Amino acid sequence: MRKTKGIILAGGAGTRMYPMTQLYSKQLISVYDKPMIYYPMSTLILSGIKEVLIISNKETIPYYEKLFKDGSHLGMKIEYAVQDAPKGIAEAFIIGEEFIGDDQVCLILGDNIFYGYLNFVRDAINNNNGATVFGYYVKDPKRYGVVEFDDNGKAISIEEKPEKPRSKYAVPGLYVFDSTSPERSRNITPSARGEVEITDLIRSYLIEDDLKVARIGRGIAWLDSGTPESLLDASTFIASIEQRQGLKIGCIEEAAYQMRFIDEEGMKKIIYDLPESYYRDYLKGLLKI
């Protein structure tokens, strides 16, 4: 399996979440019982990714370092980089160019939550040649980047928040790109709002016929927790599933253990370093200790 690194873009001003974001970025706000960033991190872990770069503003990076350290306790390598100002999603590849190197990269936005079997991500990573993005059927596509398909199911256009969407398939904040993504991003002319648009990066692959769009089926829930309303919806959804099943969503330690990044002894060390809490009790229950 080819080597794939991960990037979590967890910056932005988060103005829609004010005043919650007055002190730190929205990805530290809790979604039910965990910081928001735990969910995209667990998505990367469950996709088999061990090396992750977290990009955020300089004020918030120390909080992420406190949460994840260098990642070694999870059997991972976690690095950090500063985005001085929110200049577009695709700027993440410019910032992370040295980190990416010659490997392909899976970028996930820090406020995107996926629930369900993640085979669609693993398949995209294993079969990617160029770029792979995902299409998720939504009721109101005007709010998103929208991908259009021809009669054979091939992607033929992508537009950002169109007034007249050509399909109901939105592109979630999860992408797989090859190692040319930093160079391509540098060559993008910033938009009228001064940002290096992810849609323009995706379009560069589409023009060269190097873009795949994988449609996400009904068995997957995609939650964008970037507004107070969607944050509440996501928390309610997560709480409902966890309380019904007794299983946690977005538990990074469980994900690392499940993916065999750490063994039982590694998991025990994590548990013993945690304070008495429901979260610690849950991890102990996994090992029946």
Secondary structure, 3 states (H helix, E strand, C coil): CCCEEEEEECCCCCHHHCCCCCCCCHHHCEECCEECCHHHHHHHHHCCCCEEEEEECCCCHHHHHHHHCCCHHHCCEEEEEECCCCCCCCHHHHHCHHHHCCCEEEEEECCEEEECCCHHHHHHHHHCCCEEEEEEECCCHHHCEEEEECCCCCEEEEEECCCCCCCCEECCCEEEECCCHHHHHHCCCCCCCCCCCHHHHHHHHHHCCCEEEEECCCCCEEEECCCHHHHHHHHHHHHHHHHHHCCCCCCHHHHHHHCCCCCHHHHHHHHHHCCCCHHHHHHHHHHCC
